[in-house]
């Protein structure tokens, strides 16, 4: 199991940040991801695997003025 933004999700071997974003139906264009507090570069979302029992934070950046 992993926790994503306070929600518990099933975990499987090879689950990536990209997989979690799709599973959570996050469609925002500007997302920041952290696994156990470590910032993950956007270009690594497809290849960064999430370990079992991890805490994942997906943050939507907003811009405006």
N, C-alpha and C positions, 0 to 999 in steps of 0.2 A: 504494500500500500504506500502511496505517496499523498502528501497534502499540497493542494494547489489553491492558493488564496483562501485558506481555511476550509477547503472542501476536500474530503478524502476520495481518492481515485484508486482504481485497481492499478497494479504495477505489473509489467511483464518485461522480460529480458529484451533489451534493445529499444525501449521506449525513449523517444527523443523529445526535446523541447518543442519541435514542430508538431509532433504527435499530440502533445498536451494542448497546444494552442488550438488545434483542430477539434480535439475532443471537447474542449470547453467552449467551442464556437466563438472564439474571439476573432473579430473581423477588423479590429482597429488597425490602421496603417502603421502607427507608431507604438510598438510594444517593447518593453524592456523585460528581460528574464533574468532571474537569479535562482541558483540552486544552492540551498544551504548558505545563503548570504553571498555567494560568489556570482558576480556579474558575468553573463554569457554573451559574447559578441553576437550580433545579429546574423553575421555570415556563418555562424557555427550552429544555428538552431536545428538544421537538418541532421547534423552529425553528432551533436552532444547528447549522449545517453544519460538518462536520469537514474541514479541508484535507488534501490529499494529503501524505503523509509525516509526518503528525502523530503525536504520542505521546499516547495517551488513558489516563487512570487512572480506573477506576470502583472506588470504595471503598464497602464495605458497613459502615454504622454499626451498632454493636451497643449495646444498652442492657441494663441489668441492675443487680443489686445484690448 
